[in-house]
Amino acid sequence: MTASPALTNLPTAALVRPSLTGPAGVPFSRLLRTELRKLTDTRAGKWLVTVIIAVTPVIVVITLFTSKPKSLTYSNLVDLTQTPQEFLLPALGLLAVTTEWSQRTGLVTFTLAPHRGRVLRAKAAAIGVFGLLAIAVAFVTAAIGNLLGEALRHGNGSWAFGFSGFRDLIVVQLGTLAEGFAFGMLLLISSAAIITYYVLPTITAFAVNAIPSLKSDKSWFDLISAQSPLYNHEMTGTAWLQWLVSFTIWVLVPGTFGVLRVLRSEIKSS
């Protein structure tokens, strides 16, 4: 029996391991659009996205009618919108990964796009795009609130914020989003990832504060403490180094092991 001329003319890589290259002609932009759509495909994802976007103007409206006029500044309004987003955005990063396993969609996803590394990059880009969108909503809503506060309640109306304010807020929000994404890849189960993400850092912070010898140096390994200067926009060289070390412990290390787990774990349909 002789080999077909069509087969003998194929490149060796296509005959040996075609799944590593993924389907030809599928651009990254299409994967990104798919992952953006999948953020709201599930009921949990849809409600989470809705709450993240809706809670920001609600916080600003409540602040307009409950705060003293002198405290109605752009900086204060932006800082207030940060709290609910910082709490909710990581859950979106978690679900972007874990729903592939909990909803049993991973088999379809990695069959249509076998190169798992490209899929992970698309997921990271998708949650990054949404994170920046949520931050932009916070900036714009706070600006509208500052105008309304000055007009309706004769508020302070100060616009002082500066480059460091925008930079610090973006670092905090995208950092927490990345941490959620890292825990999602590492655990691959929604409930376990959510509990671990929200409970473990808090337990660590309490434990560190209970040990006098560690309390003074906690910013080197406690990300919550390392982020405190970001909230006050008082980052120094040492503070940035402490944040980087803590970020490595809580995001880069679990994220690295999470990537390896996603790339190597078996995908099941049931």
Phi, psi and omega in degrees: 000134180255151181286148178294137178303328180295326180282321182292338180274352180287146175299150182301319182299327181287334180276331188272302185221074183293336186290341183287335183268340180079171181297132180292145174081008177265103183288156180297327180299326179289320176298319180297315178298322178297315181291325176297319178293322183292341178298334180243013181288327180267159179298318180297315180297318181297315180293323181294314178298317180298316181294318181300317181286321186282329187291333182297306177295330178297316179300316181296317180297316179299318180297322181301327186255358181242340181270158175290144182307322183292340180267000180276084177237163180298318181299314180294320180294320177296316180298324180291324179289341183290324187299305180295325179294319179297329180282325188266326184302319179301327178298326177294319177297322177297308186293333179301332180259311190292334180294336177298328180265316183289328179265004178059035179261355183300324181298318178292314182302311186275355170276317179288329178226081188296337181283096187296329179299320178293322179295316178297319178296322178294320178296315180298318179295321182296312180290331175294318178298314180293323178299316178294324177297316180296320178295318178299320177300320179296315180297314182292316181296320178296324178295316178297318179297323179294320177296315180293322179297321179290324183281319187268328185236011181054045181291173181304312176075010181294140179253008182298123178208307173081167180300319182298327178295312178297316181299312184295319180296317180295319179298315181297310185293313180290330177294316178292325177296317178294324178295317177298318178299319180295315179293325177297315178295323184290321187257328175064005177237124188304308184297316181294319181293318181295314180297315182296316183297315186276337184263315187300312178299324179293316177298318180298317180297317178296318181297317180295318179293337181277348181251107185304322183291339181258339188301319183289338182249019188294335182293346180282339182221005176244108186296327178299315179291322181295335181274350183304315178297336177293323179294326182266000181056046181233045182284130175247178178300316179294320180297320177296321179294319178297318178297319181296318178295314179295321178297323177296317182293317189264345183237304186292318181292305177297328178294321179296312178294327178294318178299315179298322180292317179297319183292332187251346185287151180281136178262125181242151179266349181205000000 
